[in-house]
Amino acid sequence: MNFSGLIHDFGPLTITGLTQGAIIALFALGYTLVYGVLRLINFAHSEVFMLGSYACLVLWGWLGLDQNSATPGLAAVIGLLLVGLVASILVSGATALAVEFVAYRPLRRRNAPPLAFLITAIGASLAISELVGVQTDRNVRGVPPLVRQADVIVIGDTHITNLQIAIIALALGSMYILDRFINRSRLGRGIRAVAQNPDSAALMGVNKGRVISLVFMIGGLMAGVAALMYDLKIGGTRFDAGFILGIEAFTAAVLGGIGNLRGALVGGLLLGVLQNWAAGLFGSAWLHAASFVLLVLILLFRPTGLLGESLGKARA
């Protein structure tokens, strides 16, 4: 164990962890929303994210940009980031709706057991991933250098860049908008009503089918935002980009209390920070293993997660 290394790099590791955790948190929202309403885990959500990560790259490619392009001016960068964000959230949202329509809706109509949903979701995940892998020859697609990273805040050895601040701010802003939507809007009340008691909600005129589609779409939109942030942070994507990150996002959702939106945010940020602390303490090989060790420890002492209720009573 390298305690001196952890102490020396504590600031950089924490900022890097918060940036990584912000992406994981937005990714985790899709899991916690679907579970809150359906009591099911959408294991195809990782491919919803992955297609969003490709969407903005394809759009930028159509505009003549690739990983070898020169960095455009500030006005052009802002415009490119906005159209890339729109492309990623639209593709991720549409993919999530397609997954619900093809893999979930027919099973719901037949009152299939939960195991059937699980198998179908895993099948859809593998099918989408392999299809993209074949189309891309399983190669990494690089991101155009749109953001020239520069230090904004320097505290000792801790350098906080403009990209890190933008990613964390975008994640917090997206989470705030979603939280207000779920708790204040008419559609949000419908989601909470179905999550609490589907039969009573139906008697009150809430269309359960539309609510489920809306939940999948919202989760897809949040995954699209995370996909753009991932592209900018990592600098590239590939057909299996959502696999490990998807497992980490699921871990974050359970860690925070699956079914609790704010729990997904807290779980994601905490997971990102603790992963990087573990990497600083034990070595980078422990980066991903630390997340699962942390999950086991938390659930041993608090089975409902940090902010969650019991899994049988989780709410969106």
N, C-alpha and C positions, 0 to 999 in steps of 0.2 A: 504493500500500500504506500502511495506517495502523498503523504499529508502535506509536505512542503510544496509540492507541485500544485495541489488543490488550493492551498492558501494563496500562493503566488498568482495563480490564474483565476482566482475566485470571481473577480469582476467580469472578465471576458467570458468565462464559462456560464455565468448567470445570464448575461445579455444574450449570448448565443442560445441558451436554453429557453429563454422567454420567446425569442423569435421562432424557434422550432416548435415550441409549445403552442404558439398562436395558430400555426398551421394545423397542428394536430387537433386543437380545440374546435376549429371550424369544421374539420373533417368529422369529428365525433358527433356533431349535432345531428347528422343524418341518422346515425345509429340510435341516438336517444329519442329522436322524434318518432321514428317508426316503431320503436319498442314501446314508447309511451301510449301509442294508439292501438297497435296491433298485438303487442306482447310478443313480437317476433324480431329477429335480427336479420337485417338485409345485408347478407354477405356479398352481394353484388355491388355494394356501395363503393368499394375500392376501384371498380372499373368506371363508375360514374365520375369519380375524381380523375382517373387516368385519362379518360376521353376529354375532359375539360382541359387538362394540361396540354393535350395535343391541339385542341381547337385554336387557342391563341397563337400557337406556333405556326399552324397552317395558314391562318389569316395573315400573320406577319410575312410568311413566305410568299403569299399572293401579292403582297405589297412590295416584294423585291428585297426583303431583309432575311439574312441568315446569320449564323454565328460569326462569320467573317466580315460582316458589314461594319462600317464606322458608326460610332455613336452619334445619333442625330442631335439637333438642337433641342432646347428645353421645351418649346411649344410643340414640336413634333413628337417628343417623348411622351408628353402628357396625353396627346391625342392617340398615340399608338397604345399606350397603357389602357386608356379608356375603351378603345375598340377591342383590345385583347380581353379585357375584363368582361365586356358584353358577350363576346364570342364564347368564352369559357363558361359563363353562367348559363347561357342559352343552351349550349350543347350538353352540359351536365344536367341541367333541369330537364331537357327533353329525354336524355338517356334514362334518368330516374323514372320519368313517367312511362317510358317504354318498358322498363323492367317491371313496374307495377302492372301494366296492362298485359304483358305476355306471361310473366312468371308468377304473379300473385293473384290477379283478379280471377282467372279461371279456377284456381284452387279454392278461393274464398266462396265462389258460387257453388262449389261441390262440397263445401264444409270439410275440406281435407284436414287431416291431422297436422300438428305443427311440424312433425318430422318431414312431411312432404314439402312444406315451404322451405325448410332448411336445405334440403337436397336440391330443390329447384334453384334457389338463390346461388348455391355453390356452382351448380351447372351453368347458370347464366354468367357468373363471374369468370369461370374458366373459358367459356365459349367466346366472350367478348375479348378477353386477354389474348387468347391464342389467335383470334382473327386479326387483331391489331399487330401481334407479333409477326404473323405471316406477311402482312402488308408492309411492314417496316423492316423486314429481315432481322428483327430483334436487335436493331442497332439503336444507339442513343441519338436523339435529335437535339441539337444544341439550340440555345436561346440567343437571339440577337443581343448585342451589348447595349441595351436601351438605358440602363441606369449605371452611371459612373459613380461608384461608391466613394463617399468622402466622409471624413470624420465630422460629426456635428457637436458631440459632447466628448470631452476627454477628461477623465478623472484618474490621475495616476497612470496605471498601465491599462485602464479600461477605456477602450475607444468605441463609442457608439456611433454607427454610421447612419446615413440618411435612409438607406434601404431597411435597416433593422427598425428604425422608428416608424417608417411607413407601413411595414408589415404588422407590427404590433398595433398601431393606430387603426389600420384597416380591419383587423380582427376584432378589436374592441368596439369599433363603430358598427360593424356588421352584427355583432352579438347584441348590442344595445337596440338596434332597429328590430331584430327578430324578437327580442324580449318584449318590446313595446307592442309589436304586432300580435304576439300570442296573448298578451294580457289585456290589451286595450281594444283591439278591433273586433268587429262582428265575426269575421272568419276565424279569428283566434279563439273567440269564445266557443265557436262550434268545435274546434279542435279539442279544447279542454273538456267540453261536454262529452264528446265521443270517447276520449281517454278515460273519463271518470266512469261513465255508464252508457255504453252504446245503445242499449234498449230504451232507456229513458230519453236519451238524446233523439232517437228516432221518433218517439211519441211526441216530442216537442217540435218536430218538423225539420230536424237536422238530417241532411243526406249523408249517410255514412260513407258511401262510395266516393262522393266528391271530396269529403274530408280526407280520406285515405290518399287519394290522388294528390290533393294539395300538400299533404305532409311529405310525400315522396318528392314532389317538385321543390318544396322549400329546402329539404335536405340536399337535393341536387344543386340548388342555387348556392347554398353555403359551400358545398364541395367545389363548385366552380370558382368561387372567390379564393378558396384555399389552393386550388390548382394554379392560378396565376401567381400567387405568392410563392408557391413551391418552385415554379419555373424560374422566377427571378432570383430566388435564394440559391437553388442548386445549380442552375445554369443549363439544365437539360432534362429530358424525360425519356422514358422508354415504356414498352408494353406492360411491364410488371412494376411500374413505379408505385402503384397503389397497394401492393401486397403487404410489405412490411409496415408501411405507414398506416394502412388500414387496420392491421392488428394493433398497432400502437394507439390508433384513434379509438378502437373498441375498448382497449384497456383504459384509456382516459375516460370514456363514457361510464364504464363500470366503476372506476376509481372515484369519480365525482358523484356517482349515484345515477345509474341509468334510468332515464325517464325525467331527469331534472336538467333543464337547459343551462342554468347557471352552474350546475355541477359539471357539465361537459367543459365549460370554459375553465373552471378552477382545475379540474382534472388534467386538461390538456396543458395548461401553463405549468402546473406542478410537475407533471410527468417530464416535460421538456427540460426543466431546470434540473431535476434530480438525475435524469439520464446523463446530462453533461457533467454534473458533479461526480457521478460514478465513473465516468470516463476519465475525469481528471484524477480521481483517487486510485482506480484500479487499472486504467488503461482504456484505450478506445475500443478494444474488443468487447468491453462490458457495456457499451452504449445501449444496445438493444436488450441485452439480458437484464439490465437493471430495471427496465419497465415492468417485467413480469415478476421479478423478485419483489418489487415495490407493491404490485397488485396483491400478491399473496399475503404480504405482511399487513397491508391495510385491511383486507377482507377478513383476516384472522381476528382482528381487534374491532373492526367495524364492518360487518357484513353488508350493510346497506350503502356503503360508500361514504364519502366525506359529507355530501349534502343531500344524499338521497334518502328515500323511504325504502321499505322492503321492496324487493323486486316485484312481488305480487300486487303492490299498491302504488307503483310508480306512476307518475302523471306527466303529461307533456307540459 
